[in-house]
Amino acid sequence: MATQGPTSGRYFHPANQVWVDLARELVGRYTVGTTHQKLKARFAQNFQAALEDLNATTLRLRDSFDDDGSPIAAGLGDLTSSAWDHFLRGTFGLCVAEPLSEAAIARKEVL
């Protein structure tokens, strides 16, 4: 269906507006670089907590957690870094029903 204003081939999930608003708020208080780091740290903390829960309840993530549930820094870091890069590209806005939720993104990645 044709609409006025959009660029063909581009999509911005409306839920991502939450992240845009948060970034605008932070840029008002910090530099762009600091804002990026704060958003990345928030994403990483919430994403890794969700992965820890999924490791314990859904699927054993042997590359990211030891048998006792302790994080494996390299594996967890690689998974988080990849997810952050895809998040910035908008990938999850197409394939995750709630792309503003790090837990929903982690669940999609695990499943």
Order of alpha helices (4+ residues) and beta strands (2+ residues): alpha-alpha-alpha-alpha-alpha
